[in-house]
Amino acid sequence: MGTTEKERQIPLLPLRGLLVFPSMVLHLDVGRQKSVKALEKAMVDDNLILLSTQEEVHIEEPDKEQIFNVGTVAKVKQMLKLPNGTIRVLVEGICRARIEQYLQEEEYFEVQISFLDDKEDSGTEIEALMRTVLANFEQYINLSKKIVPETLASVSDITEPGRLADIITSHLPLKIRDKQEILETIPVRERLEKLLAILNNEREVLDLERKIGQRVKKQMEKTQKEYYLREQMKAIQKELGDKEGRVGEVEELRKKLDESGAPRNIVDKVEREIERLEKMPTTSAEGSVIRTYIDWLLGLPWTKRTEDNLDIRNAERVLDEDHYGLEKAKERVLEYLAVQKLVNKSKGPILCLVGPPGVGKTSLARSVARALNRKFVRISLGGVRDEAEIRGHRRTYVGAMPGRIIQGMKTAGTLNPVFLLDEIDKMSNDFRGDPGAALLEVLDPNQNDTFSDHYIEEPYDLSSVMFITTANAVHTIPRPLLDRMEMLYIPGYTEIEKLKICQGYLLPKQLEEHGLDKDKLRVQEKALMKVIRQYTREAGVRNLNRMMETICRKAARMIVSGEKKKVVVTPNTVEDMLGGPKFRYGVAETEDQVGAVTGLAWTEAGGDTLNIEVSVLPGKGKLTLTGQLGDVMKESAQAAFSYIRSLAKEFNIDPEFYEKNDIHIHVPEGAIPKDGPSAGITMATALVSALSGIPVSREVGMTGEITLRGRVLPIGGLKEKALAAHRAGLKTIIIPRDNEKDIDDIPESVREDLTFIPVEHLDQVLKVALVKAVSR
């Protein structure tokens, strides 16, 4: 060292990302101005300089707080100025030293240091430590590829334990802080122990790295091998002329699976099926079965859904645009939307639209889908007898397919379509099962989130689907199925509603379809009314639409042939276009009649008046009923007859009239079947009128069931019956007291022109219907 003093002044060279141990010889490149000046000062003195490492590598000009206090005193052996301005220095580490004080920091660092001599230790324990460190270093070299094996030979010859620790540490790729810790450890035994802990830790990390490396290598080898084999198979198939091949098919399916977004259980299932398919020869029949099954699983929507448009005003506008009337059905749909907006849940309701044909059940469902911004799927259940149509077939059958529900979901492509099950009342069952029972799971909101299709074999979620079913009659739908649906009754349209529908919807549509406009064809309102009354007899508007088509076709021909430039259809010209009237509608009698009463009837085509006539003939008490009456209507006639007999004296009628006379009750239009109990009071009134000779008021119509005690019971279809009465020109309607609540359903324009008289007993009926009271 050239000196024996414990302290001295010496220039300091801060090192970046490097640490020098005693007895190390290495080259340094010095470029910083302060460091160059420190070197020059050292060369002027005795070539000694303190090499201490700065804590952070990125700091360009460190201050004294950022330099480690313990460093290595080194002798500068050689200096060489490089062309780029930096100085390359050869230094040799001599001993450890601690910085006691910074004497200068401006031009270069000069410090007061104290030397730290190794506290040499000897003995068997140190010897054992040295051997253990060497053994661990050897194992480290074997595992690591960063240190050359010759290093071990050079290190093995070192006998001083402190120097051994320093040299081994200098060769290890450690963090600067770990090396600095070894540098600052003066006791040799402690230094060796720390080095041993570091070596053990590094060896474990290397061992783990090696295992991970081997695993990755194996995986890569496997992937490369599979790729190589697949490429070979492709080449072989190409040579054989099998262009598509199973390999390309499998790759395509795997790609589809990655893009499908299917849940984990479906992904696993498809993966298994793809593996099975891979092993199948291309000519195998089972291969095509598996392929079809995979296509179905990948084709179904598992996560994709459309975003609902929950704007109630928009929905109301869409529904009103597409349909006139149907207030209750529209109201129910808007209520559903409002609830969805508040609770933010996607449970779909199950609605059943019940009503006669042609009232717009199917088109209403389509409008609901448009209003909600959902996909629309319609399947017809008319004539479905096989349970497999709903649930699908097992895959073991030849030509097996999923049921119509799953097929519909694939067509929709989303999890939340509006699903229309049309004609649910037309299903039937036979030896192939009951499709109605299979629909129970589909239409039950509490269990349709795990719908099971025999073909798919995995549970499918239908809870977000809005199911709408349609039916013409409720009594043919099985009770358990009916229980799962919410009924919405859509009654037949009134004449006024039909007129509005024709003017606002049907006629404009037909004009557009036939290349006409309002300037070329105009149909007067009275002409439309005539078509509605005399050319159609229906609850809906299908036939009315056909009549509009016919009128448009005839008009188009007239215009094209040059016969007319503009066609105006009036009540008089309707017959020229459509032929003679097909139907007649009931009209009130022109004068009061004895034994003839105007009843009111409900038919599937709407309401109509029913003239009931009674004749009293000499005979022996025989009661004759004609007019193709059903059993219920005949029983009503018998009940009315018995009631009149029981109170003959009360009505001032000969008590023995039934022994001297035959009674004939006839309902005109004998070709049309008639049934129901609601003509009971009408027949009783006609009987009293015929037997007492008192005429019945021509302006009164009536409906109600009668009992043997003369009580009047409620009936159905009051709205349609009231419209028929209004159309026929009646002024007063006698109705059962219990039907008073139904008056609100009748359009206001009709209510204003009619007087409704609620009754509970036949006595009240007779007071209103007969022109003068029965003398008692």
C-alpha distance (Angstrom), angle and dihedral (degrees) to the residues before:
residue distance angle dihedral
M1 . . .
G2 3.77 . .
T3 3.80 92.3 .
T4 3.77 137.4 59.8
E5 3.78 99.6 -159.1
K6 3.81 117.8 119.4
E7 3.82 95.1 -137.7
R8 3.78 135.5 33.7
Q9 3.82 145.2 153.1
I10 3.79 116.2 -98.0
P11 3.86 138.7 163.8
L12 3.84 116.2 -104.1
L13 3.80 125.5 -136.4
P14 3.86 111.4 -166.4
L15 3.84 111.7 -145.0
R16 3.84 124.1 -146.4
G17 3.85 118.5 -144.0
L18 3.80 91.0 -17.8
L19 3.80 136.9 93.5
V20 3.83 127.6 -164.7
F21 3.82 122.3 -150.9
P22 3.85 125.3 -160.3
S23 3.84 113.3 -84.8
M24 3.83 91.1 23.6
V25 3.81 117.7 128.5
L26 3.83 116.5 -160.9
H27 3.80 145.6 144.3
L28 3.81 121.1 -106.9
D29 3.79 128.7 -167.7
V30 3.80 110.1 -142.7
G31 3.82 118.3 -165.0
R32 3.81 108.8 147.7
Q33 3.82 114.9 101.5
K34 3.82 94.9 -128.7
S35 3.81 91.6 48.9
V36 3.84 92.5 50.1
K37 3.83 90.2 52.2
A38 3.82 90.7 48.2
L39 3.83 89.0 53.5
E40 3.81 92.0 48.8
K41 3.82 89.9 51.2
A42 3.84 90.1 50.0
M43 3.81 91.2 50.7
V44 3.83 90.7 51.2
D45 3.83 90.5 51.8
D46 3.84 120.7 39.0
N47 3.82 100.4 -49.5
L48 3.83 91.9 -101.2
I49 3.80 121.4 134.2
L50 3.83 135.0 167.6
L51 3.83 113.9 -120.3
S52 3.82 109.9 -159.0
T53 3.80 125.4 165.6
Q54 3.81 123.7 -123.2
E55 3.81 115.8 -126.7
E56 3.82 98.0 -127.2
V57 3.81 122.0 42.6
H58 3.81 97.2 -152.7
I59 3.85 96.8 58.7
E60 3.84 109.1 104.8
E61 3.82 98.7 -166.9
P62 3.84 109.6 25.1
D63 3.79 122.0 -165.0
K64 3.80 124.6 -144.0
E65 3.86 93.5 -87.9
Q66 3.81 89.9 59.9
I67 3.85 96.4 53.8
F68 3.82 123.2 82.9
N69 3.84 112.4 -111.8
V70 3.82 95.1 -135.6
G71 3.80 118.8 64.9
T72 3.80 141.5 145.5
V73 3.79 126.4 -89.8
A74 3.81 106.6 -134.0
K75 3.79 136.5 -173.8
V76 3.81 116.8 -129.2
K77 3.80 104.8 -131.0
Q78 3.75 101.3 175.2
M79 3.83 141.2 3.4
L80 3.80 128.1 -158.7
K81 3.78 126.6 -179.9
L82 3.85 111.5 -139.7
P83 3.84 124.4 -148.5
N84 3.82 92.4 -110.6
G85 3.82 91.8 61.0
T86 3.81 99.0 -102.0
I87 3.81 122.9 118.8
R88 3.81 121.1 -128.7
V89 3.82 110.5 -148.4
L90 3.80 130.6 -169.8
V91 3.81 109.7 -147.4
E92 3.81 135.4 -180.0
G93 3.80 120.5 -154.5
I94 3.82 113.1 -128.6
C95 3.79 110.9 173.8
R96 3.80 145.2 -26.9
A97 3.80 120.3 -88.3
R98 3.79 137.6 -179.7
I99 3.81 123.8 -139.0
E100 3.80 108.1 -122.5
Q101 3.79 98.9 174.4
Y102 3.80 140.9 -1.1
L103 3.80 108.5 -126.5
Q104 3.80 98.5 178.4
E105 3.79 134.4 13.6
E106 3.80 105.3 160.8
E107 3.82 107.8 76.4
Y108 3.78 96.2 13.6
F109 3.77 136.9 -24.4
E110 3.81 115.9 -84.3
V111 3.78 118.5 177.2
Q112 3.78 142.4 -175.8
I113 3.82 107.2 -126.0
S114 3.77 138.4 -172.7
F115 3.80 119.4 -148.8
L116 3.78 119.3 -121.6
D117 3.79 111.3 -151.4
D118 3.82 120.8 -158.4
K119 3.76 110.2 -103.5
E120 3.75 94.4 -133.6
D121 3.78 114.6 -145.4
S122 3.77 129.7 -173.4
G123 3.72 139.9 -179.2
T124 3.77 138.8 94.2
E125 3.78 93.7 -64.4
I126 3.83 92.2 57.9
E127 3.80 89.4 45.0
A128 3.79 90.4 52.8
L129 3.81 90.8 47.8
M130 3.81 91.0 50.8
R131 3.80 91.7 50.5
T132 3.81 92.3 47.8
V133 3.81 91.4 49.4
L134 3.81 90.6 49.5
A135 3.82 91.8 47.9
N136 3.80 91.4 50.1
F137 3.81 90.7 45.5
E138 3.81 89.0 53.0
Q139 3.83 91.2 51.7
Y140 3.80 89.1 47.4
I141 3.83 91.4 52.5
N142 3.83 90.0 49.7
L143 3.82 91.3 52.8
S144 3.81 97.5 38.6
K145 3.75 124.0 66.8
K146 3.81 92.0 -164.1
I147 3.85 96.9 81.3
V148 3.79 122.8 58.1
P149 3.87 115.5 -126.3
E150 3.86 91.5 -122.7
T151 3.82 88.4 70.5
L152 3.81 89.5 70.7
A153 3.83 91.2 57.3
S154 3.80 92.2 51.5
V155 3.80 92.8 46.8
S156 3.84 95.0 45.9
D157 3.84 92.1 65.7
I158 3.83 93.4 60.1
T159 3.79 111.6 105.9
E160 3.83 101.5 179.0
P161 3.83 107.4 89.5
G162 3.87 94.7 -149.1
R163 3.80 92.9 50.5
L164 3.82 90.3 46.6
A165 3.79 91.0 54.9
D166 3.82 91.9 47.8
I167 3.83 95.6 48.5
I168 3.82 94.5 46.5
T169 3.83 91.1 47.7
S170 3.81 90.5 50.5
H171 3.82 90.1 55.7
L172 3.82 95.2 49.2
P173 3.85 118.3 93.4
L174 3.81 93.8 -126.4
K175 3.78 133.8 149.3
I176 3.82 114.5 -89.8
R177 3.82 91.5 -115.1
D178 3.86 91.5 55.6
K179 3.82 91.1 50.2
Q180 3.83 90.6 45.7
E181 3.81 89.0 53.3
I182 3.82 89.8 56.2
L183 3.83 90.2 46.1
E184 3.82 91.3 52.6
T185 3.83 92.9 48.9
I186 3.80 103.8 94.9
P187 3.87 101.3 176.0
V188 3.81 105.7 84.5
R189 3.82 96.6 -146.3
E190 3.82 90.9 52.8
R191 3.82 90.4 46.0
L192 3.82 91.8 53.5
E193 3.80 91.8 47.7
K194 3.83 92.1 51.5
L195 3.81 90.3 47.9
L196 3.81 90.1 50.0
A197 3.84 91.0 52.8
I198 3.83 90.2 49.0
L199 3.82 91.6 48.2
N200 3.83 91.8 49.7
N201 3.79 91.8 49.5
E202 3.82 93.2 46.8
R203 3.79 90.9 48.0
E204 3.83 91.5 53.1
V205 3.82 91.0 48.9
L206 3.82 90.6 49.2
D207 3.79 90.8 48.5
L208 3.82 90.2 52.3
E209 3.82 91.0 46.4
R210 3.80 89.8 51.8
K211 3.82 92.1 51.5
I212 3.83 92.1 48.1
G213 3.79 89.7 46.9
Q214 3.81 91.7 51.5
R215 3.82 91.2 48.4
V216 3.82 92.4 49.7
K217 3.79 90.2 46.0
K218 3.81 91.6 51.8
Q219 3.80 90.9 48.0
M220 3.79 91.1 49.1
E221 3.77 91.0 47.2
K222 3.82 90.4 50.8
T223 3.83 92.1 48.3
Q224 3.80 91.3 46.7
K225 3.80 90.6 47.4
E226 3.83 91.8 50.3
Y227 3.80 90.9 46.6
Y228 3.80 91.0 48.7
L229 3.82 92.0 48.8
R230 3.81 92.4 46.9
E231 3.80 90.5 50.6
Q232 3.79 88.9 49.8
M233 3.82 90.9 50.4
K234 3.80 90.1 49.5
A235 3.80 90.3 51.5
I236 3.83 91.1 48.6
Q237 3.81 92.0 48.2
K238 3.78 90.2 48.1
E239 3.80 90.3 52.9
L240 3.82 89.6 48.7
G241 3.79 90.6 50.9
D242 3.84 93.6 -115.0
K243 3.79 95.5 134.1
E244 3.80 99.5 172.5
G245 3.80 97.6 41.6
R246 3.79 128.5 169.9
V247 3.81 93.9 -89.8
G248 3.79 96.0 60.4
E249 3.79 89.2 43.9
V250 3.82 92.2 52.7
E251 3.81 92.4 47.4
E252 3.79 89.9 51.3
L253 3.82 91.3 50.0
R254 3.80 92.2 48.9
K255 3.80 89.7 51.2
K256 3.81 90.3 50.6
L257 3.82 90.0 48.9
D258 3.83 91.3 53.7
E259 3.82 90.0 51.7
S260 3.82 96.5 42.6
G261 3.81 98.1 79.9
A262 3.83 88.8 -146.1
P263 3.83 120.2 166.3
R264 3.81 120.2 -94.1
N265 3.84 96.4 -98.8
I266 3.84 91.4 52.9
V267 3.83 92.3 46.3
D268 3.83 89.8 52.6
K269 3.80 91.6 47.0
V270 3.82 93.2 49.5
E271 3.82 90.9 45.7
R272 3.82 90.2 54.7
E273 3.80 91.5 47.6
I274 3.84 91.6 48.2
E275 3.83 89.6 51.7
R276 3.82 89.0 51.7
L277 3.78 90.4 48.0
E278 3.81 91.2 50.0
K279 3.79 91.2 58.6
M280 3.81 93.5 48.7
P281 3.80 120.5 96.2
T282 3.83 112.8 -117.1
T283 3.79 91.0 -115.6
S284 3.83 93.5 56.1
A285 3.81 115.6 118.1
E286 3.79 91.1 -149.4
G287 3.81 89.2 56.9
S288 3.80 91.3 66.0
V289 3.85 90.0 48.3
I290 3.81 90.6 53.5
R291 3.81 91.2 44.9
T292 3.82 91.5 52.8
Y293 3.80 90.8 48.3
I294 3.83 91.8 50.8
D295 3.82 90.3 48.0
W296 3.81 90.2 54.2
L297 3.82 93.0 48.8
L298 3.81 92.0 48.3
G299 3.81 93.1 42.0
L300 3.82 94.7 57.6
P301 3.81 119.3 92.3
W302 3.82 107.7 -114.3
T303 3.80 101.3 166.4
K304 3.81 107.9 0.4
R305 3.80 115.1 108.0
T306 3.79 136.0 162.0
E307 3.78 119.3 -118.7
D308 3.80 111.4 -110.0
N309 3.78 118.2 -121.6
L310 3.82 99.1 -136.5
D311 3.81 95.9 178.8
I312 3.82 102.7 129.7
R313 3.81 94.0 -163.3
N314 3.80 90.8 54.2
A315 3.83 91.3 47.5
E316 3.81 91.1 49.6
R317 3.80 90.5 50.0
V318 3.82 92.7 49.6
L319 3.82 93.3 48.0
D320 3.82 92.0 47.7
E321 3.80 91.1 47.3
D322 3.80 91.7 55.3
H323 3.82 102.1 36.4
Y324 3.77 139.2 32.6
G325 3.81 115.7 -147.6
L326 3.86 118.6 -9.8
E327 3.81 87.4 124.9
K328 3.83 97.5 165.2
A329 3.80 93.9 49.1
K330 3.82 91.9 48.1
E331 3.79 91.3 46.5
R332 3.83 91.0 53.3
V333 3.83 91.9 51.8
L334 3.82 91.6 49.6
E335 3.83 90.1 48.9
Y336 3.81 89.2 53.6
L337 3.82 90.1 51.3
A338 3.80 92.0 49.6
V339 3.83 91.6 51.6
Q340 3.82 91.5 47.8
K341 3.80 90.0 52.8
L342 3.82 92.3 51.4
V343 3.83 101.7 42.1
N344 3.82 97.9 31.1
K345 3.82 92.0 -145.9
S346 3.76 125.2 133.9
K347 3.82 101.2 -141.1
G348 3.78 105.4 137.3
P349 3.81 121.1 -140.9
I350 3.79 121.2 -129.9
L351 3.81 110.6 -131.1
C352 3.79 126.1 -175.9
L353 3.81 115.0 -157.3
V354 3.79 107.5 -154.9
G355 3.77 121.6 -171.1
P356 3.80 146.6 109.1
P357 3.82 120.6 -67.3
G358 3.80 119.0 -75.9
V359 3.82 99.2 22.9
G360 3.83 93.2 116.2
K361 3.81 104.7 -98.2
T362 3.82 95.8 141.0
S363 3.80 94.9 41.0
L364 3.83 90.1 48.8
A365 3.83 89.3 57.7
R366 3.81 89.2 50.4
S367 3.83 89.9 51.5
V368 3.81 91.0 50.2
A369 3.83 88.9 56.1
R370 3.82 90.2 49.3
A371 3.81 92.2 48.3
L372 3.83 92.2 49.5
N373 3.83 92.7 43.2
R374 3.82 89.4 -123.8
K375 3.79 131.9 138.3
F376 3.81 114.7 -98.1
V377 3.81 124.4 -136.6
R378 3.80 124.9 179.5
I379 3.77 126.7 -170.3
S380 3.78 123.7 177.3
L381 3.80 117.0 -135.4
G382 3.82 94.5 -174.7
G383 3.80 108.5 131.0
V384 3.84 95.2 1.7
R385 3.81 107.7 150.2
D386 3.80 103.7 158.8
E387 3.81 121.5 85.8
A388 3.84 88.4 -150.0
E389 3.82 88.2 66.9
I390 3.82 86.5 70.9
R391 3.82 102.9 30.1
G392 3.82 101.5 28.6
H393 3.82 129.3 -130.3
R394 3.78 128.6 -71.9
R395 3.80 112.4 -96.8
T396 3.78 91.1 -117.2
Y397 3.83 91.4 73.2
V398 3.79 120.8 89.9
G399 3.81 110.7 -106.2
A400 3.83 92.1 10.7
M401 3.80 116.3 175.2
P402 3.80 137.6 176.4
G403 3.80 118.6 -95.6
R404 3.78 124.5 -94.0
I405 3.81 93.0 -93.7
I406 3.82 93.7 59.6
Q407 3.82 90.4 40.4
G408 3.81 88.5 54.0
M409 3.82 91.7 49.7
K410 3.81 90.8 52.4
T411 3.81 89.9 49.6
A412 3.82 90.5 50.2
G413 3.81 93.0 48.6
T414 3.82 91.4 -156.2
L415 3.80 136.1 84.6
N416 3.80 95.2 -127.2
P417 3.81 112.1 46.7
V418 3.80 127.1 144.6
F419 3.81 101.8 -105.2
L420 3.80 117.5 -158.8
L421 3.81 117.5 -159.1
D422 3.80 99.9 -166.2
E423 3.84 124.1 -155.7
I424 3.82 95.5 5.7
D425 3.82 89.3 168.5
K426 3.83 92.0 60.8
M427 3.84 95.5 67.3
S428 3.77 119.1 110.5
N429 3.78 136.3 -176.1
D430 3.79 134.5 -131.4
F431 3.83 139.7 151.2
R432 3.83 89.9 -47.5
G433 3.79 92.2 67.6
D434 3.77 138.3 -94.7
P435 3.82 113.3 -67.8
G436 3.82 89.1 -169.3
A437 3.81 89.9 62.7
A438 3.82 90.2 48.9
L439 3.81 88.9 54.5
L440 3.81 91.4 57.8
E441 3.81 91.4 81.7
V442 3.82 92.4 44.9
L443 3.81 93.7 51.9
D444 3.81 98.7 41.5
P445 3.83 109.1 97.0
N446 3.81 90.2 -158.7
Q447 3.81 96.2 59.4
N448 3.80 109.0 20.2
D449 3.82 91.8 90.9
T450 3.83 86.3 80.5
F451 3.82 101.2 37.8
S452 3.79 110.5 172.4
D453 3.80 119.6 -144.3
H454 3.82 115.3 -170.0
Y455 3.80 92.4 -136.9
I456 3.82 99.7 44.3
E457 3.85 92.3 43.4
E458 3.81 91.7 -164.1
P459 3.83 124.9 94.6
Y460 3.80 112.7 -99.0
D461 3.82 125.0 -157.2
L462 3.82 114.0 -124.5
S463 3.81 95.8 159.3
S464 3.84 93.6 104.5
V465 3.81 93.1 52.7
M466 3.81 117.9 103.3
F467 3.79 103.9 -139.7
I468 3.80 118.4 -158.1
T469 3.80 118.9 -178.4
T470 3.80 128.2 -170.8
A471 3.80 131.0 -152.0
N472 3.79 138.2 168.5
A473 3.81 94.8 -151.3
V474 3.80 131.0 22.5
H475 3.82 99.2 -155.7
T476 3.84 93.3 73.3
I477 3.84 94.0 54.3
P478 3.86 112.0 94.4
R479 3.80 112.2 -107.1
P480 3.86 97.0 -122.1
L481 3.81 89.6 52.6
L482 3.79 91.5 46.4
D483 3.79 89.3 52.0
R484 3.82 91.5 61.0
M485 3.81 95.1 53.7
E486 3.77 134.4 71.4
M487 3.80 110.4 -128.0
L488 3.81 119.8 -133.8
Y489 3.81 111.2 -177.0
I490 3.78 114.4 -150.8
P491 3.82 107.9 -165.9
G492 3.78 124.0 -154.1
Y493 3.80 117.6 -83.6
T494 3.77 122.1 -97.3
E495 3.81 119.8 -124.8
I496 3.80 89.9 -104.1
E497 3.82 90.8 51.2
K498 3.81 91.0 47.8
L499 3.79 89.3 51.9
K500 3.82 92.0 51.2
I501 3.83 91.6 45.9
C502 3.80 90.9 50.0
Q503 3.81 93.7 48.3
G504 3.82 96.9 42.2
Y505 3.80 103.6 33.4
L506 3.83 119.2 7.1
L507 3.80 102.4 43.7
P508 3.87 96.8 44.0
K509 3.81 89.3 48.8
Q510 3.83 93.0 49.8
L511 3.81 91.7 45.7
E512 3.81 89.2 54.9
E513 3.81 93.6 46.0
H514 3.82 92.1 50.2
G515 3.80 95.8 46.5
L516 3.81 93.5 -110.8
D517 3.80 134.3 123.9
K518 3.81 137.6 -166.1
D519 3.81 91.1 -86.4
K520 3.82 91.7 59.3
L521 3.82 100.7 38.4
R522 3.79 129.4 26.2
V523 3.78 124.0 175.3
Q524 3.83 115.1 -161.4
E525 3.80 118.6 -130.7
K526 3.83 92.4 -119.9
A527 3.82 89.1 52.1
L528 3.81 89.8 52.5
M529 3.81 89.7 49.3
K530 3.78 90.3 52.0
V531 3.84 90.6 51.0
I532 3.82 90.5 49.7
R533 3.82 93.8 48.8
Q534 3.79 104.2 35.8
Y535 3.82 105.5 25.2
T536 3.80 103.4 39.2
R537 3.76 132.7 43.5
E538 3.80 107.9 -179.8
A539 3.79 142.7 113.2
G540 3.81 92.8 -127.5
V541 3.78 132.0 42.0
R542 3.81 105.2 -109.6
N543 3.81 95.9 108.9
L544 3.78 90.3 42.5
N545 3.83 87.9 55.4
R546 3.82 89.3 51.4
M547 3.80 90.4 51.2
M548 3.82 89.8 52.5
E549 3.81 88.4 50.7
T550 3.82 90.2 52.6
I551 3.82 92.4 48.9
C552 3.83 90.9 49.1
R553 3.83 92.0 48.6
K554 3.81 92.6 50.0
A555 3.82 90.8 46.7
A556 3.83 91.6 48.1
R557 3.81 90.4 53.4
M558 3.83 92.2 49.0
I559 3.82 91.9 50.3
V560 3.84 95.8 44.4
S561 3.83 93.1 47.1
G562 3.81 89.5 52.3
E563 3.80 92.7 -118.9
K564 3.83 91.0 124.9
K565 3.79 136.9 4.1
K566 3.80 94.2 -154.4
V567 3.81 128.3 22.6
V568 3.81 120.6 -150.9
V569 3.80 114.9 -172.5
T570 3.82 113.2 -150.1
P571 3.84 129.4 175.5
N572 3.82 87.7 -96.3
T573 3.85 95.5 51.4
V574 3.83 94.7 46.3
E575 3.82 90.3 83.3
D576 3.83 91.0 52.6
M577 3.80 89.5 56.7
L578 3.80 102.7 35.7
G579 3.81 102.7 24.6
G580 3.80 124.5 -124.9
P581 3.82 120.6 -19.2
K582 3.82 112.9 -79.0
F583 3.81 97.4 -157.4
R584 3.78 138.8 29.4
Y585 3.77 122.2 -147.2
G586 3.77 127.8 -143.5
V587 3.81 116.4 -90.5
A588 3.79 126.3 -170.7
E589 3.81 117.3 -101.2
T590 3.81 115.1 -95.5
E591 3.84 92.9 -133.0
D592 3.80 138.6 19.3
Q593 3.84 111.4 -83.4
V594 3.78 133.9 -158.5
G595 3.82 113.1 -126.3
A596 3.81 94.1 3.4
V597 3.82 119.9 105.5
T598 3.82 131.2 176.6
G599 3.77 109.8 -126.9
L600 3.79 127.2 -175.5
A601 3.81 122.6 -126.3
W602 3.79 136.5 -171.8
T603 3.80 120.3 -140.2
E604 3.79 133.0 172.0
A605 3.79 86.6 -103.0
G606 3.83 91.0 57.1
G607 3.79 131.7 -94.0
D608 3.81 129.1 -27.1
T609 3.79 140.0 175.1
L610 3.79 117.8 -106.2
N611 3.81 119.7 -155.4
I612 3.79 111.0 -151.2
E613 3.80 116.9 -164.8
V614 3.80 128.1 -167.2
S615 3.81 125.3 -166.1
V616 3.83 124.3 -169.4
L617 3.82 111.5 -150.0
P618 3.83 131.8 178.2
G619 3.81 108.0 -96.3
K620 3.78 145.0 98.2
G621 3.81 105.1 -62.9
K622 3.80 99.7 -77.9
L623 3.84 115.8 159.5
T624 3.82 112.9 -147.9
L625 3.83 122.1 -169.6
T626 3.80 120.5 -168.2
G627 3.82 137.3 168.4
Q628 3.83 100.2 80.9
L629 3.78 95.1 -76.2
G630 3.78 123.6 -176.2
D631 3.81 124.1 -125.0
V632 3.81 94.5 -97.8
M633 3.81 91.7 52.0
K634 3.82 91.5 48.4
E635 3.79 89.9 51.5
S636 3.81 89.8 50.8
A637 3.83 88.9 53.6
Q638 3.82 90.5 50.0
A639 3.83 90.6 49.1
A640 3.84 91.5 50.0
F641 3.81 91.0 47.3
S642 3.82 92.1 49.8
Y643 3.80 91.6 48.3
I644 3.85 92.0 52.2
R645 3.84 90.5 48.2
S646 3.80 91.5 50.8
L647 3.83 91.8 53.4
A648 3.83 100.7 33.0
K649 3.82 93.1 127.0
E650 3.83 90.9 48.9
F651 3.81 90.2 56.5
N652 3.82 92.3 44.6
I653 3.80 90.8 -113.8
D654 3.80 123.7 142.5
P655 3.86 103.2 -94.0
E656 3.81 90.0 -140.9
F657 3.81 95.0 51.1
Y658 3.80 91.8 115.8
E659 3.86 91.1 57.5
K660 3.80 94.5 50.3
N661 3.81 100.7 36.4
D662 3.79 141.3 49.5
I663 3.81 115.5 -137.7
H664 3.80 119.4 -145.1
I665 3.82 118.4 -167.9
H666 3.78 115.1 -170.6
V667 3.80 132.2 -179.6
P668 3.85 110.3 -161.6
E669 3.83 123.4 -126.8
G670 3.77 89.7 56.2
A671 3.82 93.4 -176.2
I672 3.81 92.2 67.3
P673 3.84 116.2 79.4
K674 3.82 112.8 -125.9
D675 3.75 128.9 -168.9
G676 3.77 143.1 157.1
P677 3.82 138.0 86.8
S678 3.83 98.0 -101.8
A679 3.84 94.8 94.2
G680 3.83 91.1 64.3
I681 3.83 98.3 105.1
T682 3.83 90.4 39.0
M683 3.83 91.6 58.8
A684 3.82 92.2 42.9
T685 3.83 90.9 51.9
A686 3.83 91.2 47.4
L687 3.84 90.0 50.2
V688 3.84 92.7 50.3
S689 3.83 90.6 46.5
A690 3.83 93.2 49.2
L691 3.82 93.9 45.6
S692 3.84 95.9 42.8
G693 3.81 96.4 37.5
I694 3.82 92.4 -129.6
P695 3.86 113.8 138.8
V696 3.80 122.0 -124.3
S697 3.82 118.9 -123.9
R698 3.82 109.3 -101.8
E699 3.83 91.7 -144.0
V700 3.82 95.5 59.5
G701 3.80 125.2 91.1
M702 3.79 124.7 -179.8
T703 3.78 145.1 -170.0
G704 3.79 132.0 -178.8
E705 3.77 143.9 110.5
I706 3.81 119.1 -103.7
T707 3.81 131.2 -146.6
L708 3.81 129.1 -153.5
R709 3.80 88.1 -99.7
G710 3.82 92.9 53.6
R711 3.81 96.4 -106.0
V712 3.82 116.6 148.5
L713 3.83 115.2 -131.3
P714 3.84 127.9 -161.0
I715 3.81 124.7 -92.6
G716 3.85 137.6 -165.0
G717 3.81 134.9 -113.3
L718 3.80 96.2 41.8
K719 3.82 93.0 154.3
E720 3.82 93.4 56.1
K721 3.82 91.9 43.3
A722 3.81 92.1 50.9
L723 3.81 90.6 51.4
A724 3.81 91.0 50.9
A725 3.84 89.4 50.7
H726 3.79 91.3 49.5
R727 3.81 91.6 48.3
A728 3.82 90.6 49.8
G729 3.82 91.8 53.1
L730 3.84 98.6 -111.3
K731 3.80 117.5 154.5
T732 3.80 103.8 -163.6
I733 3.80 131.5 40.8
I734 3.78 123.8 -165.8
I735 3.81 110.6 -149.8
P736 3.83 134.5 172.9
R737 3.82 114.2 -91.1
D738 3.83 90.4 -121.0
N739 3.83 90.5 60.9
E740 3.81 93.6 60.2
K741 3.81 90.1 100.5
D742 3.85 90.6 60.4
I743 3.83 93.1 62.1
D744 3.84 89.3 84.8
D745 3.83 90.3 65.8
I746 3.83 91.6 60.3
P747 3.83 115.0 95.9
E748 3.81 113.0 -99.5
S749 3.82 93.8 -123.2
V750 3.84 89.1 59.7
R751 3.83 94.5 43.0
E752 3.80 91.0 55.6
D753 3.83 93.3 56.4
L754 3.83 97.2 44.5
T755 3.77 133.3 66.7
F756 3.81 112.9 -144.0
I757 3.81 116.4 -153.9
P758 3.83 113.3 -168.7
V759 3.84 112.9 -153.3
E760 3.79 137.0 -176.5
H761 3.83 101.3 -171.3
L762 3.79 138.1 34.8
D763 3.83 90.5 -116.0
Q764 3.81 88.9 67.9
V765 3.82 90.2 48.2
L766 3.79 92.9 53.4
K767 3.81 92.7 48.7
V768 3.81 90.3 58.8
A769 3.83 101.0 33.7
L770 3.82 102.4 45.5
V771 3.79 117.2 72.3
K772 3.79 90.8 -133.4
A773 3.77 131.4 20.2
V774 3.80 120.7 -93.1
S775 3.78 106.2 -105.6
R776 3.78 110.6 -122.3
